[in-house]
Amino acid sequence: MLAGRRIVVTGASSGIGRALAVAYAGHGAEVYAVGRDAERLAAMARGTSRIHTVEADLTTATGRRAVATTIEHRSGAIDAAVHCAGLLGVPGVALAAYPEAEWRAVLEINLTAVQLLHQQLAPALDAGTSPVVIAISSTVGRMPRPGWGIYAVSKHALEGWVALLAAEWPQGRVYSVNPGGTRTPMRATALPREDPATIPAPEDITPLFLRLVHQAAPEPTGAVLEARDWTGRDPWEGIAPSADA
Ligand SMILES: NC(=O)c1ccc[n+]([C@@H]2O[C@H](COP(=O)([O-])OP(=O)(O)OC[C@H]3O[C@@H](n4cnc5c(N)ncnc54)[C@H](OP(=O)(O)O)[C@@H]3O)[C@@H](O)[C@H]2O)c1
């Protein structure tokens, strides 16, 4: 269903981003998989020619340019960008005591890098077909909980970014998706006492993400969505086969 779609996935070396890169390629898309850890990226992409890895620190101009340059050299256009890269910061610390260095580091990757990478990718998205941007939010990005610090604040800001981009970019679709608690290294750090077996694996939450990048996905731009609403469902529900990408 995604044959011909060209998709950038950041944070593809781990957790949710890795599962999305593999799932997109499995459904026929060409994937640009971005992360800092070259070894984990290479391991993820082994066995498929549809995943192109880009080693890049997205908090640097050099890293963001490397993503754009890789696209320019291959197709010049992309049809979707999924911004998964993120940091948690220091869990359980109130705002009054929150360390400045962690505040700045989390804001830089969770918000500023999304905006600056989007600026780099905008021409390639506008050259694509029915282009889509997905920002990964969080439950605490919609309803803050004490102790989530800059992580919660940055995700709230990302929700605002999605709303503004939806208003400014009528030729594309932009979504905020909350994955819900998902079995990843970040989640294990945030909630070390939680039994990982009680929450979905990254592979379980892919249906909504698959659906949204299809060129005929009916969800309106600016939609604020929950990946958990789609676990176990057919991602292509209500999308006519004739509307294949
Ligand atoms: N897991 C959950 O329960 C949950 C719930 C709600 C929202 N989320 C959101 O889902 C997204 C993915 O989280 P996850 O749980 O999958 O976390 P994860 O396993 O820790 O993965 C985080 C990814 O972000 C990348 N990253 C961090 N800093 C980067 C930088 N400066 N440049 C490039 N890449 C960078 C990491 O790359 P390297 O490892 O290569 O450095 C890694 O691939 C995040 O935005 C997170 O806030 C997760």
The ligand as an SDF file (V2000), in Angstrom:
LIG
                    3D

 48 52  0  0  0  0  0  0  0  0999 V2000
    8.0130    5.1650   24.4900 N   0  0  0  0  0  0  0  0  0  0  0  0
    6.9520    5.7900   24.9460 C   0  0  0  0  0  0  0  0  0  0  0  0
    6.2310    5.3040   25.8280 O   0  0  0  0  0  0  0  0  0  0  0  0
    6.5940    7.1450   24.3710 C   0  0  0  0  0  0  0  0  0  0  0  0
    5.3680    7.7180   24.7810 C   0  0  0  0  0  0  0  0  0  0  0  0
    5.0180    8.9570   24.2460 C   0  0  0  0  0  0  0  0  0  0  0  0
    5.8460    9.5820   23.3250 C   0  0  0  0  0  0  0  0  0  0  0  0
    7.0210    8.9980   22.9650 N   0  0  0  0  0  0  0  0  0  0  0  0
    7.8450    9.7100   21.9730 C   0  0  0  0  0  0  0  0  0  0  0  0
    8.1820    8.8120   20.9250 O   0  0  0  0  0  0  0  0  0  0  0  0
    9.4160    9.2100   20.3130 C   0  0  0  0  0  0  0  0  0  0  0  0
   10.3530    8.0160   20.2640 C   0  0  0  0  0  0  0  0  0  0  0  0
   10.6480    7.6210   21.5970 O   0  0  0  0  0  0  0  0  0  0  0  0
   11.1400    6.1430   21.9930 P   0  0  0  0  0  0  0  0  0  0  0  0
   10.3840    5.7710   23.1890 O   0  0  0  0  0  0  0  0  0  0  0  0
   11.1710    5.2960   20.7970 O   0  0  0  0  0  0  0  0  0  0  0  0
   12.6310    6.5230   22.5060 O   0  0  0  0  0  0  0  0  0  0  0  0
   14.0660    5.8830   22.2640 P   0  0  0  0  0  0  0  0  0  0  0  0
   13.9890    4.4030   22.0750 O   0  0  0  0  0  0  0  0  0  0  0  0
   14.9040    6.4340   23.3570 O   0  0  0  0  0  0  0  0  0  0  0  0
   14.5280    6.5230   20.8710 O   0  0  0  0  0  0  0  0  0  0  0  0
   14.8420    7.8830   20.7700 C   0  0  0  0  0  0  0  0  0  0  0  0
   15.4460    8.1240   19.4080 C   0  0  0  0  0  0  0  0  0  0  0  0
   15.7510    9.5300   19.3030 O   0  0  0  0  0  0  0  0  0  0  0  0
   17.0300    9.6320   18.6850 C   0  0  0  0  0  0  0  0  0  0  0  0
   17.6920   10.8910   19.0310 N   0  0  0  0  0  0  0  0  0  0  0  0
   17.8290   11.4610   20.2660 C   0  0  0  0  0  0  0  0  0  0  0  0
   18.5780   12.5800   20.1810 N   0  0  0  0  0  0  0  0  0  0  0  0
   18.8970   12.7230   18.8610 C   0  0  0  0  0  0  0  0  0  0  0  0
   19.6530   13.6800   18.1330 C   0  0  0  0  0  0  0  0  0  0  0  0
   20.2430   14.7340   18.7390 N   0  0  0  0  0  0  0  0  0  0  0  0
   19.7820   13.5180   16.7960 N   0  0  0  0  0  0  0  0  0  0  0  0
   19.2150   12.4690   16.1660 C   0  0  0  0  0  0  0  0  0  0  0  0
   18.4930   11.5190   16.8030 N   0  0  0  0  0  0  0  0  0  0  0  0
   18.3490   11.6560   18.1320 C   0  0  0  0  0  0  0  0  0  0  0  0
   17.7970    8.4400   19.2020 C   0  0  0  0  0  0  0  0  0  0  0  0
   18.8890    8.2100   18.3360 O   0  0  0  0  0  0  0  0  0  0  0  0
   20.3020    7.5670   18.8400 P   0  0  0  0  0  0  0  0  0  0  0  0
   19.9340    6.4550   19.7830 O   0  0  0  0  0  0  0  0  0  0  0  0
   20.9030    7.0790   17.5580 O   0  0  0  0  0  0  0  0  0  0  0  0
   21.0460    8.6470   19.4940 O   0  0  0  0  0  0  0  0  0  0  0  0
   16.7390    7.3580   19.1580 C   0  0  0  0  0  0  0  0  0  0  0  0
   16.6920    6.7730   17.8670 O   0  0  0  0  0  0  0  0  0  0  0  0
    9.9420   10.3710   21.1890 C   0  0  0  0  0  0  0  0  0  0  0  0
    9.6130   11.5910   20.5680 O   0  0  0  0  0  0  0  0  0  0  0  0
    9.1730   10.2120   22.4840 C   0  0  0  0  0  0  0  0  0  0  0  0
    9.0280   11.4440   23.1570 O   0  0  0  0  0  0  0  0  0  0  0  0
    7.4060    7.8000   23.4650 C   0  0  0  0  0  0  0  0  0  0  0  0
  1  2  1  0
  2  3  2  0
  2  4  1  0
  4  5  1  0
  4 48  2  0
  5  6  2  0
  6  7  1  0
  7  8  2  0
  8  9  1  0
  8 48  1  0
  9 10  1  0
  9 46  1  0
 10 11  1  0
 11 12  1  0
 11 44  1  0
 12 13  1  0
 13 14  1  0
 14 15  2  0
 14 16  1  0
 14 17  1  0
 17 18  1  0
 18 19  2  0
 18 20  1  0
 18 21  1  0
 21 22  1  0
 22 23  1  0
 23 24  1  0
 23 42  1  0
 24 25  1  0
 25 26  1  0
 25 36  1  0
 26 27  1  0
 26 35  1  0
 27 28  2  0
 28 29  1  0
 29 30  1  0
 29 35  2  0
 30 31  1  0
 30 32  2  0
 32 33  1  0
 33 34  2  0
 34 35  1  0
 36 37  1  0
 36 42  1  0
 37 38  1  0
 38 39  2  0
 38 40  1  0
 38 41  1  0
 42 43  1  0
 44 45  1  0
 44 46  1  0
 46 47  1  0
M  CHG  2   8   1  16  -1
M  END
$$$$
